[in-house]
Amino acid sequence: MKGTQQPAPRRSRGPGRLFRLVLALVAAIGLTSTTAFALPSHEDVSPARLPLPRLAAATPMDTVAAMQPSWNLGNTLDAIPDETSWGNPPATKALFDTIKAQGFRSVRLPVTWGGHQSATAPYTIDAAWMNRVKQVVDWALADGLYVVLNVHHDSWQWIATMPTDHDNVLARFKATWTQIAATFRDSPKSLLFESNNEPQFDNTTDAQGNQYNNELNTAFHTLVRQSGGNNATRLLVLPTLHTNAGQDFLDILAAEMKALNDPDLVATVHYYGYWPFSVNIAGGTRFDATSQQDLTDTFTRIRNTLTSKGIPVYLGEYGLLNFPDHNHPARVELGESLKYFEQFGYEARAAGVTTALWDAFNFLNRTTLQWRDPAIIDQIKSSWTTRSGTASFDRIFLAKSSAITAQTLTMNPNGGTFRGLWQGGTMLAQGRDYTVSGNQLTLTAAALTRLAGNRAYGVNATVEARFSRGIPWKIHVTTYDRPVLSNATGNTNGVTVPTQFRGDQLATMEAKYADGGNAGPTDWTPYQEFNEAFSPDYPGSALLLTSKFVNSLRDNTQATLTFHFWSGATVTYRVTKSGSSVAGTVG
């Protein structure tokens, strides 16, 4: 992933423990096998079946399985120009102690080398930078973690120019990996090398890009293998073009790996979800059937093309784009993101894929070494071993201006069994407080009246739907009234619209002209991108129309904005740009 700078931020298991011990014993008596292990089914994997770190691995598949779960030290050694340039403190041994204690078995260390390297032959890497990278690698290895070391933002800084500067780029790429390979040739084989992050090439078709990517992967493989020491059999990680998991890209990488005829190779791709949902654009506010199918289809392709044929897969980055971002309002609703991470873990486990969480700064606070949002990381951790039940939404909205009535949510137990509702340590009474019909969970008017209390705007109470396994599903009982916007003026730097949210939260914004055309920078859809065209400022009681949005408007042509809120309420607003002035009016 390209670095996400602050303040703008930018599986599962292999064989069971008994089977792994058998494989280790077989290896110990000198027998080897290249047969792929049986992939886990869509059933739960209990903690006892988690791959054991440092167990003598019989196959590369087994080693990669033992690396699950994995974590990225993002926006650090890959930051430009220096380690702390993108807002994170320097990496420390305590950081890796924390990662290990939190249950991670491996870390990916993205490194950008270009700014610490001569731009002309012999492309020497600064000794101080190489020593710093080795120090960080050694800290992680000392904690018993597997480590994946790569060439990161160089992919778009200088490698991308390969089509027009082929020989120089290839020479620099080889020189870079020659120096890295020499430095780490005697490091334990729990250190893996990854050829190139998100390979991309300027002004090329995918067919051309695949050729360049194959050329770099092959050059990387040849020079590392020839560098001696543990590099002769070290696991090498090869990416698809763009680390894309589309079928054509997977097929091409699989064919290249077969041609290299080396059993110690690992495939890598990235996954950030169905794009409209991942960034909240084009109405992609929910983890709906389309988003779910995209996730399922991705892992089905990976399983069918790679893991089922004995090719290990290390999914080097996953998450949602620019979420969470603790410098900006959440563009993805929390419950919808939890559903995504829950299913992601399930699909990865079923496909036999090891996954590495992309963490630029957004999950772990590198200063306090505490998780920023426990709900998200708890769901991610739970997904490593089991499924969790969810529901159609994580909020019940009660209009303050109306009488309270019973409200129904649809539960999705995901193979588990519903156990009941709790408020804290108190179990709610079925029949009196709620009823269940199939997967329909209905909270009674009496229970909601009690939970709403004095009906102040916002979350009045939180109850948990508990299931036979996994993380409880939190339901936030929320009082609201339809939000109220006010007239406003601004300029091409943007418009701040005074807004009384009255307990509600913004889901998306629709923008259209009277002639039916779409208004805004993404003119192919009326639903503009959250935090790019518009953004809520809850503490400041305002809605912000960004400079990017207002500058895209037709001059002297009124645009009608429809703000969609999570309660289901909508509010219409009109905005007109005249030269450098912008006026917004209600209704």
VMD Tcl script that draws the C-alpha trace (Angstrom):
set ca {
  {0.00 0.00 0.00}
  {1.21 3.48 -0.70}
  {2.08 5.20 2.54}
  {-0.79 6.90 4.27}
  {0.65 9.91 5.92}
  {-0.70 11.49 9.05}
  {-2.81 13.45 9.41}
  {-4.20 12.01 6.15}
  {-3.72 8.23 6.74}
  {-3.21 6.83 4.04}
  {-6.46 -17.29 7.51}
  {-6.37 -19.49 8.14}
  {-4.63 -22.33 9.54}
  {-2.62 -25.11 8.12}
  {-2.85 -28.65 9.45}
  {-3.75 -29.40 13.01}
  {-1.18 -29.73 15.74}
  {-1.07 -33.54 15.68}
  {-0.63 -33.59 11.91}
  {2.11 -30.97 12.17}
  {3.97 -33.04 14.75}
  {3.76 -36.05 12.45}
  {5.18 -33.98 9.61}
  {8.01 -32.79 11.83}
  {8.80 -36.36 12.82}
  {8.83 -37.41 9.18}
  {11.24 -34.58 8.40}
  {13.44 -35.54 11.32}
  {13.99 -39.07 9.99}
  {14.94 -37.72 6.61}
  {11.74 -38.16 4.65}
  {10.35 -35.31 2.60}
  {7.12 -34.64 0.83}
  {5.89 -32.03 -1.60}
  {2.27 -33.06 -1.26}
  {0.00 -30.21 -0.20}
  {-1.56 -30.63 3.22}
  {-5.30 -30.91 3.55}
  {-6.74 -27.43 3.79}
  {-9.06 -26.63 6.67}
  {-12.75 -26.70 5.98}
  {-15.17 -23.89 6.75}
  {-15.41 -25.18 10.32}
  {-13.89 -23.51 13.34}
  {-10.23 -23.85 14.13}
  {-9.79 -24.12 17.88}
  {-6.86 -22.36 19.57}
  {-5.22 -25.78 20.04}
  {-5.04 -26.09 16.26}
  {-3.23 -22.83 15.71}
  {0.11 -23.38 13.97}
  {2.96 -23.58 16.41}
  {5.83 -21.16 15.87}
  {9.31 -22.56 15.42}
  {8.08 -26.14 15.01}
  {10.29 -27.92 12.50}
  {8.33 -27.37 9.32}
  {8.17 -30.16 6.76}
  {7.02 -27.95 3.88}
  {6.87 -24.27 2.95}
  {3.09 -24.55 3.32}
  {3.62 -25.54 6.93}
  {6.02 -22.66 7.58}
  {3.66 -20.08 6.12}
  {0.80 -21.56 8.15}
  {2.93 -21.12 11.28}
  {3.25 -17.42 10.42}
  {-0.47 -16.79 10.96}
  {-1.45 -14.22 12.11}
  {0.81 -11.49 10.81}
  {1.12 -7.71 11.25}
  {2.64 -4.87 9.22}
  {4.98 -2.24 10.62}
  {3.52 0.28 8.18}
  {4.46 3.93 7.72}
  {7.77 3.44 9.50}
  {10.78 2.03 7.67}
  {8.80 2.60 4.47}
  {8.13 6.27 5.31}
  {9.60 8.95 3.07}
  {12.14 10.38 3.56}
  {12.83 8.95 7.02}
  {11.45 6.52 9.62}
  {9.48 9.11 11.58}
  {8.40 11.33 8.66}
  {4.85 9.96 8.54}
  {4.02 10.46 12.19}
  {5.11 7.25 13.88}
  {7.84 7.06 16.53}
  {10.92 4.95 15.80}
  {10.36 1.19 16.06}
  {11.52 -0.32 19.35}
  {12.10 -3.78 20.80}
  {9.12 -3.13 23.09}
  {6.91 -2.78 20.01}
  {7.72 -6.32 18.89}
  {7.35 -7.60 22.46}
  {3.81 -6.19 22.33}
  {3.03 -7.69 18.93}
  {4.22 -11.10 20.10}
  {2.25 -10.85 23.34}
  {-0.88 -9.93 21.35}
  {-0.80 -13.27 19.55}
  {0.89 -12.39 16.27}
  {3.32 -14.97 14.91}
  {5.00 -12.90 12.22}
  {5.57 -9.34 11.08}
  {6.03 -7.76 7.69}
  {8.61 -4.99 7.62}
  {8.03 -2.69 4.64}
  {11.22 -0.81 3.77}
  {11.75 1.98 1.25}
  {15.38 1.96 0.17}
  {15.56 4.58 -2.56}
  {16.04 7.64 -0.33}
  {18.93 5.92 1.42}
  {20.70 4.79 -1.72}
  {22.76 6.37 -4.47}
  {20.61 6.95 -7.53}
  {23.40 5.94 -9.90}
  {25.59 2.85 -10.14}
  {26.66 1.08 -8.01}
  {23.45 2.09 -6.16}
  {25.04 1.81 -2.73}
  {22.67 1.67 0.26}
  {23.71 3.88 3.17}
  {25.43 1.77 5.82}
  {23.54 3.53 8.62}
  {20.19 2.72 7.00}
  {21.11 -0.91 6.37}
  {22.25 -1.23 9.98}
  {18.99 0.30 11.23}
  {16.93 -2.11 9.15}
  {19.00 -5.03 10.45}
  {18.51 -3.86 14.03}
  {14.74 -3.83 13.60}
  {14.75 -7.22 11.85}
  {16.87 -8.71 14.62}
  {14.55 -7.35 17.34}
  {11.59 -9.10 15.73}
  {13.51 -12.33 15.18}
  {14.67 -12.27 18.81}
  {11.02 -12.30 19.86}
  {10.48 -15.55 17.97}
  {8.56 -13.84 15.20}
  {8.84 -14.74 11.55}
  {9.79 -11.66 9.52}
  {9.02 -10.65 5.93}
  {11.43 -8.01 4.59}
  {10.69 -6.25 1.33}
  {11.34 -3.45 -1.15}
  {8.33 -1.19 -0.64}
  {7.61 2.29 -2.00}
  {10.53 1.94 -4.41}
  {7.86 0.22 -6.52}
  {6.35 3.56 -7.52}
  {9.34 5.82 -6.83}
  {11.74 4.37 -9.39}
  {10.88 0.77 -10.31}
  {7.72 1.97 -12.08}
  {9.86 3.71 -14.73}
  {11.16 0.36 -15.99}
  {9.28 0.62 -19.33}
  {11.30 3.71 -20.32}
  {14.48 3.07 -18.30}
  {14.66 -0.71 -18.38}
  {18.37 -1.39 -18.00}
  {19.01 1.13 -15.24}
  {15.98 0.05 -13.22}
  {16.88 -3.62 -13.56}
  {20.47 -2.90 -12.56}
  {19.35 -0.88 -9.54}
  {16.83 -3.54 -8.50}
  {19.53 -6.22 -8.70}
  {22.02 -4.07 -6.81}
  {19.47 -3.37 -4.09}
  {18.66 -7.02 -3.52}
  {22.30 -8.04 -3.82}
  {23.14 -5.79 -0.86}
  {20.11 -6.89 1.18}
  {20.86 -10.56 0.48}
  {24.49 -10.14 1.53}
  {23.54 -8.43 4.79}
  {21.01 -11.09 5.80}
  {22.55 -14.21 4.21}
  {23.26 -15.74 7.64}
  {19.99 -14.65 9.29}
  {17.75 -17.56 10.31}
  {15.30 -18.90 7.76}
  {12.47 -17.44 9.81}
  {13.36 -14.32 7.80}
  {11.63 -14.22 4.40}
  {12.38 -11.88 1.50}
  {9.59 -10.29 -0.56}
  {10.56 -9.18 -4.06}
  {8.60 -5.95 -4.55}
  {5.55 -4.32 -2.99}
  {2.52 -3.74 -5.22}
  {4.43 -3.91 -8.52}
  {3.34 -1.24 -10.97}
  {4.76 0.12 -14.19}
  {4.10 3.46 -15.85}
  {1.94 3.62 -18.97}
  {1.67 -0.13 -19.52}
  {-1.06 -2.64 -20.18}
  {-1.53 -5.48 -17.72}
  {0.07 -7.82 -20.23}
  {3.17 -5.64 -20.39}
  {3.17 -5.13 -16.62}
  {3.06 -8.86 -16.04}
  {6.15 -9.29 -18.20}
  {8.09 -6.68 -16.23}
  {6.91 -8.15 -12.94}
  {7.99 -11.65 -13.99}
  {11.37 -10.29 -15.04}
  {11.93 -8.67 -11.65}
  {10.69 -11.69 -9.72}
  {13.02 -13.96 -11.70}
  {16.01 -11.63 -11.22}
  {15.25 -11.43 -7.49}
  {15.04 -15.22 -7.24}
  {18.29 -15.81 -9.13}
  {20.47 -13.36 -7.27}
  {19.17 -14.28 -3.79}
  {19.67 -17.99 -4.44}
  {23.21 -17.33 -5.68}
  {24.12 -15.22 -2.63}
  {24.77 -18.25 -0.42}
  {24.23 -18.89 3.27}
  {20.64 -19.42 4.32}
  {19.55 -17.57 1.20}
  {20.02 -20.79 -0.77}
  {16.79 -22.17 0.73}
  {15.21 -19.11 2.32}
  {11.50 -18.68 1.55}
  {11.08 -16.06 -1.16}
  {7.79 -14.18 -1.56}
  {6.69 -13.30 -5.08}
  {3.88 -10.82 -5.83}
  {1.36 -10.71 -8.62}
  {1.19 -7.50 -10.64}
  {-0.29 -4.87 -8.32}
  {-0.55 -7.75 -5.77}
  {-3.97 -8.15 -7.39}
  {-5.90 -11.38 -6.77}
  {-7.72 -11.37 -10.10}
  {-7.69 -14.72 -11.88}
  {-5.36 -13.65 -14.70}
  {-2.79 -12.29 -12.25}
  {-2.90 -15.44 -10.11}
  {-2.54 -17.68 -13.16}
  {0.50 -15.79 -14.42}
  {2.23 -15.90 -11.03}
  {1.47 -19.62 -10.61}
  {2.97 -20.30 -14.04}
  {6.10 -18.30 -13.20}
  {6.55 -20.13 -9.90}
  {6.23 -23.46 -11.72}
  {8.84 -22.37 -14.26}
  {11.27 -21.39 -11.48}
  {11.00 -24.99 -10.19}
  {11.81 -23.99 -6.61}
  {9.77 -25.45 -3.73}
  {10.70 -22.60 -1.39}
  {8.51 -19.95 -2.98}
  {5.49 -18.13 -1.55}
  {2.84 -16.18 -3.45}
  {1.55 -12.86 -2.16}
  {-1.47 -10.67 -2.88}
  {-3.25 -7.86 -1.01}
  {-6.93 -7.33 -0.21}
  {-8.74 -4.17 0.90}
  {-12.31 -5.20 0.18}
  {-14.83 -4.21 -2.44}
  {-13.70 -0.70 -3.30}
  {-16.98 1.28 -3.01}
  {-17.48 -0.17 0.47}
  {-13.84 0.17 1.47}
  {-13.79 3.94 0.89}
  {-17.56 4.66 1.14}
  {-18.31 5.90 -2.34}
  {-21.13 5.24 -4.83}
  {-23.49 4.38 -2.00}
  {-21.24 1.62 -0.65}
  {-22.18 2.26 2.95}
  {-22.87 -1.35 3.96}
  {-21.06 -4.67 3.90}
  {-23.81 -5.93 1.64}
  {-24.20 -8.99 -0.60}
  {-21.96 -7.46 -3.28}
  {-19.13 -6.78 -0.82}
  {-19.53 -10.22 0.73}
  {-19.42 -11.93 -2.65}
  {-16.30 -10.01 -3.67}
  {-14.59 -11.29 -0.52}
  {-15.74 -14.87 -1.05}
  {-14.79 -14.86 -4.73}
  {-11.31 -13.54 -3.98}
  {-10.47 -16.32 -1.54}
  {-12.08 -18.94 -3.76}
  {-9.73 -17.93 -6.58}
  {-6.73 -18.02 -4.24}
  {-7.69 -21.45 -2.93}
  {-8.42 -22.96 -6.34}
  {-5.33 -21.52 -8.05}
  {-2.70 -21.67 -5.32}
  {-3.22 -23.16 -1.86}
  {-5.14 -26.25 -3.02}
  {-2.18 -27.01 -5.29}
  {0.41 -26.74 -2.53}
  {1.49 -23.13 -3.22}
  {1.60 -21.20 0.07}
  {0.02 -17.76 0.13}
  {1.00 -14.88 2.38}
  {-1.61 -12.14 2.03}
  {0.76 -9.30 2.78}
  {-1.79 -6.56 3.44}
  {-5.47 -6.44 4.33}
  {-7.90 -3.99 5.85}
  {-10.16 -1.23 4.57}
  {-8.75 1.77 2.75}
  {-8.27 4.76 5.03}
  {-10.16 3.02 7.83}
  {-9.87 3.36 10.66}
  {-8.33 6.83 10.53}
  {-8.27 8.43 13.93}
  {-7.53 11.84 12.44}
  {-10.82 11.94 10.53}
  {-14.44 10.84 11.02}
  {-15.02 7.15 10.36}
  {-15.97 6.68 6.72}
  {-17.09 3.06 7.38}
  {-19.72 2.45 10.03}
  {-18.28 0.40 12.91}
  {-20.71 -2.52 12.77}
  {-20.30 -2.84 9.02}
  {-16.52 -2.95 9.41}
  {-16.84 -5.64 12.08}
  {-18.87 -7.78 9.67}
  {-16.12 -7.35 7.07}
  {-13.31 -8.38 9.41}
  {-15.37 -11.31 10.72}
  {-15.98 -12.75 7.27}
  {-12.45 -11.95 6.10}
  {-10.97 -14.13 8.85}
  {-13.39 -16.94 8.02}
  {-12.69 -16.90 4.29}
  {-8.92 -16.73 4.84}
  {-8.99 -19.71 7.22}
  {-11.05 -21.73 4.75}
  {-8.61 -20.94 1.92}
  {-5.49 -21.75 3.99}
  {-4.07 -18.22 3.65}
  {-1.84 -16.42 6.15}
  {-2.87 -12.79 6.54}
  {-0.98 -9.66 7.53}
  {-2.96 -6.72 8.91}
  {-1.87 -3.41 7.37}
  {-1.24 -1.07 10.27}
  {0.02 2.34 9.26}
  {-0.78 3.86 12.69}
  {-4.51 3.25 12.77}
  {-4.79 0.05 14.85}
  {-1.91 0.10 17.32}
  {-0.90 3.35 18.98}
  {2.87 3.15 18.61}
  {3.43 5.52 21.52}
  {1.25 3.89 24.16}
  {1.41 0.39 22.62}
  {-2.36 0.12 23.14}
  {-5.00 -0.72 20.53}
  {-6.90 2.37 19.47}
  {-10.25 0.60 18.99}
  {-10.64 -2.58 21.07}
  {-13.87 -3.58 19.28}
  {-12.12 -3.88 15.93}
  {-9.00 -5.68 17.13}
  {-11.09 -8.04 19.27}
  {-13.10 -9.02 16.20}
  {-9.94 -9.47 14.14}
  {-8.39 -11.67 16.83}
  {-11.54 -13.74 17.20}
  {-11.67 -14.33 13.45}
  {-8.31 -16.09 13.62}
  {-9.97 -19.12 15.19}
  {-13.77 -18.95 14.94}
  {-16.85 -17.24 13.56}
  {-18.94 -14.64 15.35}
  {-22.62 -13.89 15.09}
  {-23.68 -10.53 13.69}
  {-26.93 -8.70 12.95}
  {-28.39 -6.49 10.25}
  {-27.18 -3.40 12.12}
  {-25.49 -2.45 15.35}
  {-27.89 0.36 16.26}
  {-31.55 0.74 17.02}
  {-32.64 4.34 16.38}
  {-35.53 5.74 18.41}
  {-36.98 9.05 17.27}
  {-37.28 11.33 20.30}
  {-40.25 13.05 18.70}
  {-42.21 9.78 18.45}
  {-43.52 7.12 20.77}
  {-41.22 4.14 21.29}
  {-42.29 0.98 19.48}
  {-40.79 -2.52 19.19}
  {-37.80 -2.77 16.85}
  {-36.52 -5.79 14.90}
  {-33.05 -6.77 13.74}
  {-32.11 -9.77 11.61}
  {-29.46 -11.95 13.21}
  {-26.79 -13.84 11.27}
  {-25.41 -16.47 13.68}
  {-22.79 -17.56 11.13}
  {-23.17 -21.18 12.18}
  {-23.45 -20.47 15.88}
  {-26.47 -20.43 18.18}
  {-28.11 -17.36 19.68}
  {-27.78 -17.46 23.50}
  {-29.63 -14.34 24.55}
  {-29.36 -10.61 25.21}
  {-27.34 -9.04 27.99}
  {-26.94 -5.53 29.31}
  {-23.63 -5.66 31.08}
  {-23.85 -8.60 33.48}
  {-27.65 -8.70 33.41}
  {-29.45 -11.13 31.15}
  {-32.57 -9.70 29.54}
  {-35.76 -11.76 29.78}
  {-36.97 -13.45 26.62}
  {-40.66 -12.78 26.14}
  {-40.65 -9.65 28.26}
  {-37.66 -7.78 26.85}
  {-37.24 -9.45 23.50}
  {-38.64 -12.18 21.28}
  {-36.98 -14.43 18.70}
  {-38.64 -15.81 15.60}
  {-36.16 -17.65 13.41}
  {-33.35 -15.14 12.99}
  {-35.58 -12.15 13.72}
  {-34.70 -10.52 17.04}
  {-37.31 -8.05 18.30}
  {-36.76 -5.79 21.29}
  {-40.06 -4.90 22.92}
  {-41.31 -1.37 23.37}
  {-41.14 -1.82 27.16}
  {-37.50 -2.86 27.07}
  {-36.53 -0.07 24.70}
  {-38.34 2.48 26.87}
  {-36.33 1.33 29.86}
  {-33.07 1.28 27.90}
  {-33.66 4.74 26.42}
  {-33.93 6.26 29.89}
  {-34.28 10.02 29.69}
  {-33.98 9.85 25.89}
  {-31.04 12.19 25.56}
  {-29.68 12.42 22.03}
  {-27.08 9.77 21.27}
  {-26.43 6.30 22.64}
  {-28.60 5.68 25.70}
  {-27.67 2.05 26.35}
  {-25.79 -0.87 24.81}
  {-26.92 -4.49 24.87}
  {-25.12 -7.58 23.59}
  {-26.49 -10.40 21.48}
  {-24.40 -13.37 22.58}
  {-23.85 -16.48 20.51}
  {-22.36 -19.90 21.19}
  {-19.00 -18.77 19.84}
  {-17.07 -15.69 18.90}
  {-17.50 -12.06 19.87}
  {-20.89 -10.76 21.13}
  {-22.73 -8.38 18.78}
  {-23.24 -5.00 20.41}
  {-26.49 -3.14 19.79}
  {-26.49 0.55 20.63}
  {-29.91 1.95 21.57}
  {-29.79 5.48 20.20}
  {-32.13 8.44 20.51}
  {-32.25 10.86 17.60}
  {-34.32 13.36 15.71}
  {-33.94 14.41 12.11}
  {-30.76 16.54 11.82}
  {-31.10 20.26 11.16}
  {-28.80 22.14 8.76}
  {-28.47 25.91 8.40}
  {-27.62 28.32 5.60}
  {-23.92 28.92 5.09}
  {-21.43 30.73 2.89}
  {-17.90 29.85 1.93}
  {-15.43 29.91 -0.90}
  {-13.39 27.55 -2.99}
  {-11.54 26.47 0.16}
  {-14.78 24.84 1.26}
  {-18.01 25.44 3.13}
  {-18.78 24.76 6.78}
  {-22.50 24.05 7.23}
  {-23.77 24.49 10.81}
  {-25.52 21.23 11.70}
  {-27.48 19.92 14.66}
  {-26.91 16.17 14.36}
  {-29.36 15.48 17.22}
  {-28.02 12.01 17.94}
  {-27.80 10.86 14.33}
  {-24.75 9.98 12.26}
  {-23.96 10.65 8.60}
  {-23.83 7.72 6.18}
  {-23.32 9.37 2.78}
  {-24.06 12.40 0.59}
  {-25.81 12.40 -2.77}
  {-25.22 15.34 -5.15}
  {-27.11 16.08 -8.38}
  {-27.95 18.95 -10.73}
  {-31.44 19.80 -11.88}
  {-30.71 18.33 -15.33}
  {-30.02 14.95 -13.71}
  {-26.23 15.18 -13.93}
  {-24.09 14.18 -11.00}
  {-22.43 16.95 -9.03}
  {-19.02 16.50 -7.45}
  {-15.55 15.24 -8.30}
  {-16.73 11.65 -8.84}
  {-19.19 12.49 -11.60}
  {-19.86 8.83 -12.47}
  {-21.97 8.47 -9.33}
  {-24.18 10.85 -7.38}
  {-22.89 9.40 -4.09}
  {-19.66 11.19 -3.31}
  {-16.67 9.83 -1.38}
  {-16.78 10.19 2.39}
  {-14.09 12.51 3.80}
  {-13.04 13.47 0.26}
  {-16.05 15.48 -0.92}
  {-17.79 15.92 2.43}
  {-17.17 15.13 6.07}
  {-19.07 15.43 9.35}
  {-17.57 17.38 12.22}
  {-19.55 16.04 15.18}
  {-17.71 17.95 17.93}
  {-17.97 21.15 15.91}
  {-21.65 20.63 14.99}
  {-20.96 21.05 11.31}
  {-20.93 19.34 7.93}
  {-17.93 20.19 5.76}
  {-18.07 20.50 1.99}
  {-14.44 20.19 0.94}
  {-12.43 22.31 -1.44}
  {-12.26 19.30 -3.75}
  {-16.05 19.17 -3.87}
  {-16.87 22.85 -4.31}
  {-14.18 23.36 -6.96}
  {-15.74 20.58 -9.03}
  {-19.13 22.32 -9.16}
  {-20.42 24.00 -12.29}
  {-20.36 27.74 -11.98}
  {-23.69 29.44 -11.27}
  {-25.52 26.10 -11.33}
  {-27.37 24.97 -8.25}
  {-26.57 21.49 -6.97}
  {-28.97 19.60 -4.73}
  {-27.34 17.64 -1.94}
  {-29.13 14.88 -0.07}
  {-27.49 13.88 3.19}
  {-28.33 10.31 4.19}
  {-28.12 9.47 7.88}
  {-27.86 6.07 9.53}
  {-31.28 6.44 11.18}
  {-32.79 6.51 7.69}
  {-33.41 10.26 7.85}
  {-32.50 12.42 4.86}
  {-31.93 16.16 4.66}
  {-31.89 18.19 1.43}
  {-29.47 21.08 0.98}
  {-28.69 23.30 -1.99}
  {-25.34 24.78 -2.91}
  {-24.28 27.19 -5.67}
  {-20.76 28.29 -6.64}
  {-20.39 31.71 -8.24}
  {-16.79 32.45 -9.06}
  {-14.89 32.05 -5.82}
  {-17.98 32.35 -3.62}
  {-20.16 29.45 -2.51}
  {-23.59 29.69 -0.90}
  {-25.51 26.89 0.79}
  {-29.21 27.04 1.61}
  {-31.66 24.77 3.38}
  {-34.44 22.98 1.48}
}
mol new
graphics top color blue
foreach p $ca { graphics top sphere $p radius 0.5 }
foreach p [lrange $ca 0 end-1] q [lrange $ca 1 end] { graphics top cylinder $p $q radius 0.2 }
display resetview
